[in-house]
């Protein structure tokens, strides 16, 4: 099961990287500049990461408010990332 998760993560990462050039080509075709394309990509990436974070928090059953507050305020952020990596990798 863990190998399947890893393979799926690699596949999703590769496919999102591959489709990026198509979006950039179409954006340039519409007359957007490099800064506009980059800004849109950053905004979309940020929104997707927050969406993933919210979905994981809603389905994990853990306290949403306390961990979100720590992330926003930067409290114990290093330990938070280490704990999440351990949970994901099941070390």
N, C-alpha and C positions, 0 to 999 in steps of 0.2 A: 504494500500500500504506500509506503514512504517513497519507493522508487517511482511509483505512478504520480505522486504529488510533485516530485522533483522534475519528472519529465514534462508534466503539464505546465509547471512554472517556466521551464526553459522554452517550451513551445510558445506560450503566451508572450514571453519577453521577446523572442525572436520575431514573432508575427507582428507585434506592435512596432518593433524597430524597422521591419521591412515595409510596413504600410506608411511609415512616416514620410518616406521620400515621395510617395504618391500625393499626400496631403500638401507637402511643401511645393511640389511642382504645380498643383492646381491653384494654390494660393498665389504663387508668383504669376501664374497665368491670369489671375483676376486683378493683378496690379498691386498686390501688397508688397511692402518693403521687408527687408530682413528683420528689422526691429519689430514690426507688427507681427510677422510670422512667429518669431521667437517669443514675444509676449503672449500670444494666444496659446502657444504650446505650454508655456510655464503656467498660465492660468488654468488650462484644461488639466494639466498634470496635478496641480494643487487640488483642484476640485475632485478629481478621481481619488487621490490619496485620502482626502477627508471623507469622501463617501465610503471608501473601503474601511476606514477607521471606525466610522459610525456604525456600519453594518456589523463589523466584528464585535464592537462593544455591545450592541443590542442583543446579539445572539450568544454572547459569552456568559451573560448573567452576572458579570462583575460590575462593581460600582462605576458608573459612567462619569459622574460628576467629579469625584476625587482624582481619577487619573487624567481626565481632561484638564482640570485645573493645574495639575502638576506639569502637564505638557505645555500649556499656554504660558505659565509663569517660569518654565525652565527649571523647576525644582526636581532634583534627583533624575535628571534626564538620562544621564549615562547609565544609571542603575536600571531605569525603566527599559532602555533599549536592550541591555544585557538580559533582563528577565524575559522580555518578549522573544528574543532570539532563542533562549533556552526552551521556552514553551513551544516555539515553532519547530525547533530541531529535536525536541524531546531528549535533551542531554541528561 
